[in-house]
Amino acid sequence: MCHRAALLRLIKSRHGLELWSCNFYCDFRKRDDQDPINILGSLAAQLCRQFESYPEILKRDFENICQNGSQKRRVDLSQLRHIIQYHATGRQVILLVDALDECEPKNLFLHFVLELEILENNENVNIMLTSREKIHIQHELGPFARL
């Protein structure tokens, strides 16, 4: 079992609540995956699969593509935030992003952290980030609690 799964299982058992979780590993070999849209997209997709539920915004976009033959477009960050918040309504959700220090370039990391700050305002969304001790990461994560 990977350390991410073990960590999430430990958190769930200690809280005694029904917690839902999803995770993303920032692999330095897969730079394209580290785009904030891809990270949040992966987390949102995991939640949709767990709950077997898809917000109306996704259904409408899918129907438009199918009916109109319109060209596929990337989901934007506000849609992904909406999907995550939709699934966190009435539930405790943990988002785990592992190995954040492997994200390059650093401006993508900063953009991602800003998106997480918006999500953090939802009391049902808990965010866990793992990283090696790097000065730029410590600086950018200043507003977040640290273990």
N, C-alpha and C positions, 0 to 999 in steps of 0.2 A: 504494500500500500504506500502511496506517495505521502510525503510529509504534509502536503496541503490537505488531503482528505483526513489525515489523522488529526490535524489541528482543528479543522471544522467539526469533526466528530466530538472532540474534547469540549469545544465551546458549546455545542448543542447539549451535551450531557450535563454540563455544569449549570446551564441556565434553567433546565427543567421545562423549557417552553418549546413549542414547535417553531423551530427556526428553519428557514429555507436558505440555501446557499448556492452560489455558483463561483467559479474561479477561472482565472486566466493566468497563464505563465508567459512572461516576457522572455522569449528566447532570442539571444543576441544573433543567432544565425538566421532568423526570420524577420528581417527589418520591416517588411511590408505589414506584418501582423501587428506591429507596434503602433500603428496609427491609432489615435484615440477613437476614431469611428469603429475600427476593427475590434478594439478591446471592449468598448461598451456594447458593440454589436454582438460579440460573443457572449457577454454576460446576459444581455437581453434575450438572446436566442435560447440560452440555457433555462432561463426563467419561463419562457413561453412553452418549452418542451416539458418542464416539470409540472406546470399547471395545466397543460394541454388547453391553453387559452391564449387568444391573440386579440390585442386591442383593435378597436374599429379602424384606427388610423392605418394599421398594417393591412387589414382586410380591404379597405378602400384602395390603397396603393396597388395591391395585388390584382384586384378586379380591374383597375384601370389599365394595367399592363396587359392582362389577358384579353380584355374586350377591345381595346383600342390598338393593340399591337404597338403601344408606345414603347419607346426605348427605355431600357432599364436605367434608373438613376440611383445614385448612392443615397442611402438614408442619411439624414442630417442628425447632428448631435441632439438637437431638441427633441426629435422623434424618439431617439434611443432613451433619453432621460424620461420621456413620457411613458415608454414601455416599462421601464424599471419601476417608476413610481406607480404605475397601474398595478403591477404585480405585488407591490409592497402595501397596497391598501388593505388594512386589516390584518396584515401578516408582518412578522419580523423577517427581514431579508439581510443576509450577509453577502457582501461582494468582496471577494479576495483576489487581489492582484499581486502575484508573486514575482519576485526578481525585478522590481521596478528599476533597479540600477542598470539593468541591461538595455533599457530603452535608449535609442539614439535616433535622431539628434535630440539634444536636450530641450529644444523648443517644443517638440512634440510632448515631452514629459510635462513641461509647464502647462501646456494647453490641457492635457489630460487632468492634471491636478485641479485646474480651475473648474473643469466639468464635475469633478468629484465634490468640490466644495458646494456646488449647487445641489447635488444629490444629498449631501450630508444634512441639509436643512430639513429633510424628511425624517421624522423621528423613527420610522419603521425601517429605514435603510441604514445598515451598519457597514462601514467600509474598513477593510483590513488591507494594508499594504506591507509587503515584505521587501527588504532591500539590505544590501551591505551598507555599512556606514560610509556615505559619500557626502562631502560638504554641500554640494549643490542640491542634493536631495533633502538633507536636513534643513537647509534654508527654505526650500519651497514647501516643505511639509510643516513649517512652523505652526500654522493654525490647528493642526491635528494633534490629538493626544498620542503619546509615544510610549511604547513598552520597552 
